[in-house]
Amino acid sequence: MSAEQELRDALQRDLYRHADQDVHMFAGFMISWVTRNVPLTQVEELADQLDAAHPGPAGAPGS
């Protein structure tokens, strides 16, 4: 493997690692923004729609 390919692979691994770490921070930011800026009735409707679209594992509450 060439040095350039090794560098590309290392950079890609680093990028994926940082993206995996940042996804949790971004999700937390989005949740806090939604709860502060979106009316509660709309949040409840959104949660119901998300539950209907992906009900979760069999036997879980609400499935």
HELIX and SHEET records of a PDB file:
HELIX    1   1 ALA A    3  ASN A   37  1                                  35    
HELIX    2   2 LEU A   40  ALA A   53  1                                  14    
END                                                                             
